[in-house]
Amino acid sequence: MTRALPALLAFGVVAVPVAAGLLGTLLPAFGVLPAIGADGPSLDPWRRLFAEPGLPRATLLSLATGLGATVLSLLLVALFCAAAHGTRGVARAQALAAPILATPHAALAIGVLFLIAPSGLLLRLVSPWATGLDAPPDVATVNDAWGLALLLGLVVKETPYLLLMTLAALNQIPATRLVAVATSLGQPKPVAWLKVVFPLLYRQIRLPVLAVLAYSVGTVDVALILGPTTPPTLAPLLLRWATSPDLSLLLPASAGALLLLGVALTAIGAWLAAERAVAPLGRAWAASGLGTGAGALRAGATLLPFLLLLACAALVALVLWSVAGPWRFPDALPDRVQADTWTSQAAALATPAANSLSAALLATGLALALAVAALEARARHGAAALPWLLALTPLPLLLPQASFLLGLQTALLTLGLEGGLPAVVLVHLVFVLPYVLLSLSGPYAALDPRLPRVAACLGASPLRVFLAVKLPVLARPLLAVAAVGIAVSIAQYLATLLAGGGRFATLTTEAVTLAAGGDRRVLGVFAVAQAAIPLLAFGAALLLPALLWRDRAALRA
Amino acid sequence: MSGLLLENVRIAIGARPLFPPLSLHVPRGEVATLMGPSGCGKSSLLAFLCGTLDPALSAAGRVSLDGAPLDGLPPERRRVGILFQDDLLFPHLSVGGNLGFGLPPGLSRAERRARIEAALAEAELPGFAERDPATLSGGQRARVALMRALLAEPRALLLDEPFGRLDAALRARFRAFVLGHAAARGLPVLLVTHDPADAAGRVVHLAPDAEPVMP
C-alpha cells in the first residue's frame, strides 16, 4: 500500500478534480443543481442550448478550427523535419521554437493580434508605399467570422510544441541511419524521411498530437482574443453563460460542456479513424519504389521557419506596444519609446503578478514533489508502485478544459472552496502535474540504475542516496521541468477564472480581459509581464546548471 | 565460518529459475570466479548479494558473511563492496568527494582527508582530490572506483565484469591491482565474467537452468 501511495496520490490529484468536474457538468446538464434551486431531472438545459441560434455554427467552428490547427501544425512539422533532416536548420528552428513554447497562449495570441489586425504591424510595414493606405482598412483580419485568425493563432502556438516533441522523439529512433540507408537506395532525402522515419516517429508523438487536438477544439483564451464573436466558437459561448449574473444559464452551459466533450471526442475519433485510413496508403506509397516530389516537399518545408519568425515578430510587437509613445498608422515604428505605460501600470500589475507567481510556484512545487515521489517509488518498487496508474495520469489532457472545469466550478461552489489561492493551485495541478510527470519520467528512467546501487553498497541510506546522488545528478532536468510547470501554470486562463470565481486576478486573466478593450499599450504591458515569467524561468533553468556544474564536465554537456 | 558463504541460492523470474541452486564458499583472502554466458543470472546474483535485486525477480537461499547472515539486511548495512564494468563515479562530486562518500561516519576532518590522500597515493594519483572525475583517463577512473569501494571498509568484494571496458595492456595491470588490494585486506572476492582470461581462483560454471534468457 505505501509503495503504491505516491502513484495513487499523483493519480488522485488529477483524477478526482476531473471526475468531480465531469459529474458537476453531467448533473446540471440534466437540470440538477440544488444550489440554484434546480431539482431536475429535466431536458430543459438541452432545449435552451439548442434554442441558441448560433449553436450549430459555433459547434462547426470549434470542430473545424481544432482539426485544422492540428492537421496544419503536424503537416508543417513533418515537412520541415523531412527536408531539414541532418542540416543546421533543425538546431536553428529548435532555438527559435523554445521561447515560443514558453510563451503563454494568451500573450502569443495578443502578439498575433498586434501583427495581423487591420492596424497591425504587418500592414504598417507595407503601408503606405505598397498599399497606398493611410488609415487602417475596414476588413476583419482578426475575430473574422470564419475563424481564420483563430486558426493562425493556434497554429503559431502548437507548431513549436509539436516540433520540440518531434525533435525529442527523434532521439529515440535511429533516424540518421534509416535515412542513410533509404537515400543509399536512391530515395531523395525528404521522401526517405517521410517513408521510413515518420511512421516510427508518429507513434511517439501521438499523445502530444491528440492533446493539441483536444486543446484546440476547446480553447477559450485564444478564441476570446482572435476568434469569431457572432457566434463565437463553442467554448467561449459556454463561458459567456457560465459567468453570466443569471445563474440559471449554468444549466445550458453544462449541457453545452457535454456537447463540447462530445465534439472533442468526435474529433479524436475522426483523427484515429483517419490514421487507420491513411496508414495503408502510406505503406503502399513507401513500398512503391523510388519516390518523387522532393521539390514540393522542400518548398513546403519553408513554411515552418516562416511561421516561427512570425511568432517571434508577435513577441517583438508585444514589447513594442508596451513601450510605445505616440504611434500613428501607418508608421512602422512608434515616434519614440517610453516607460510611461509601465510606470503608470506598476500598481495595477502588482497584485496580478503576485497572484500569478504564487499560484505557479505552489502548483509547480507540489507537482514536482508528487512526480518525484511517484517516479522514485516506481524506480524502487517496480510493479508494486502501480506504474500503469501513473501512465493514466496525463489522460485528462485529452479532454477539452471547459468540459470538466465548468462542472468543477459548481463542485467547488458546493464545497465552499471557490475563490482563493488554494482552489486555483489545486485546479492548476490538474494541468501542471501531467506535464511535469511526462517531462520528468524520461530523465528519471535514463538515470543509470547502478549509480544508486553503488551508493547503497558504499553504505548510504535510501534517503542519502536520493538526496546526495539522485537529486544532484538530476538537477538539470529537474530545473527544466520546474520551468515547464511554471509555464503551464502561468498559461492557465479558464482554470484560473473558474477556480478563482472571477476574484483571483492573474496576469493571464487580466490580459485576456484587456484584449477586449482598446488600449494596446496597457495590453502590451500585461502580455509582456505574463510572457516574462515563464521566459525567465526557462532562462534560469538553462543558466543555473551551467553555473552549478561549471567544474563538472559530465553534467555540463 | 569466515568469508562469504552461499547456501542453495536460487534466483527466478516468476516460476522460472535462472540457474540451478548454487552453494559456494569463498574464504577470506581468496577469489572465486563465476563463469557463464550473458543472461544466465550472474549480475542478478551479485545484486542479490548486495541486497539490490530487481523487484521483478525473486530469490531464495541463505547468504552469510564471516558467519553473520546477510538475509534481510538493507544494502547499506551489508558492507559488501561492488565494482562494475563502468567505474560509475558520481559525476557531481570531485575525485576526493567520491572517495570520501563511503567513509565511516564520525571521522574527524583531518582523518577523512588523510584516508583520502592515502588512497590517492595507493592509486598512484596523488594530488587528484579536487579533480573533476570526467577529466581522468579510463584507467585512472577505474582505480578511483576501486579505492572508493575499499575506503567504505567492505567485508567482501564483488566484481561484475570489471575489466571488460579496459584495453588489453591496462586490463592485466588493473586486474592485478584489484586482486592485490583485495588479498592485502584479506577480503573474499567473487568475480563474475564471461571471459576466461579474467578468471582467478576457483572457477564455477553457472549454467542456465532452462532455456537461455534473452537479455
Interface residues (C-beta under 8 A of the other chain):
Chain A: R380 H381 G382 A383 A384 D448 R450 L451 R453 V454 A455 A456 C457 L458 G459 A460 S461 P462 A468 V469 P472 V473 A475 W549 D551 R552 A553 A554 L555
Chain B: A47 C50 G51 T52 D54 P55 A56 P74 P75 E76 R77 R78 R79 V80 G81 I82 F84 D86 L88 F90 P91 H92 S94 F101 G102 P104 D132 P133 A134 T135 R148 A149 A152 P154
